[in-house]
Amino acid sequence: MSGVLSGFAALAAVIAAGWVVGRTGILGKDAPGILSRLSFYVATPALLFLTLARADTGVVASAALIGTAGAAVVSALLFAGLAWSRWRLPAAELATGGLAASYVNAGNLGVPVSVYVLGDASYVAPVLLFQVLVMAPVGLAVLADSRAEAGPTTHWRQLLVQPLRTPVVIGCALGLLLAASGLQLPALVLEPVELIAALAVPAALLAYGMTLHGAPRPAAGPLAGQVWLAVALKNVAMPAIAYALGRWVADLDGIALLAVTVTSALPTAQNVFVYASAYDRGTLLARDVILLSTVLSVPVLVGMAVLLG
């Protein structure tokens, strides 16, 4: 479990560095927004392009996807349904909350968890691909549509074409096309993309840490109910649903069942904060859910590894 704990420690260290930068004010009050936009519009598309360009597209159709994708969809829909019935939130906030309750940290924590708990990094591939190919485009389309000033005759057309104009989705599409074609880009082309992609995670974490300076206690105030609903779905309901779907629907057992359950128990990804910040919809909700789900996921993941392993 040392690898898993070191993965959490690395994330915490960068977030803490962002908090210190925010406290000193050396980058100015606009720095968190600038870093978030840099990650969203430039670095994250490059990172997802490289990730998918090197991925095995065959894992998208694996049996494990029944558990991981099914649990993610159910968790997101549960948040949307419960939050709308209780707080009557607009679509953009429901989208951010739904992503916060279901979009796992497959990149930063998923890989070390897969390696050190499951013994193979490929176990995280199905959920990673499902998120970037399905969940992110759908969520971003709703977030972008909330800012569009469209009339009733163009509303649905703009909603449908919006993903095609989103940098993250474009990066995913190009990477998937490259993987399917089997082409190998020369190092002269890949190296600058890799340099840009390397900015994605630290920029997002630093921006996240900077927003914590001067912020109220997590899950305080009017957002408390929404935050705890998303955290409960993410840390408890989603892995339980994944286990049930994996065992009784996909007929998985052993390490395959453990992999589905553990990857679904990963905390909320920083991508959700980046997406929410880019469109200024549900940013505080995303920030608090990421923090609390990350802290609570440590005992959850350790317990699952012991009980199911």
Secondary structure, DSSP 8 states (H G I E B T S, - for coil): -HHHHHHHHHHHHHHHHHHHHHHHTTT-TTHHHHHHHHIIIIIHHHHHHHHHHTS-GGGGGSTHHHHHHHHHHHHHHHHHHHHHHHH---HHHHHHHHHHTT-B-TTTTHHHHIIIIIS-GGGGHHHHHHIIIIIHHHHHHHHHHHH----TTTHHHHHHHGGGG-HHHHHHHHHHHHHHHT----HHHHHHHHHHHTTHHHHHHHHHHHHHTT---TT-GGGHHHHHHHHHIIIIIHHHHHHHHHHHTS---HHHHHHHHHHHTS-B-HHHHHHHHHHTSSHHHHHHHHHHHHHHHHHHHHHHHHHH-
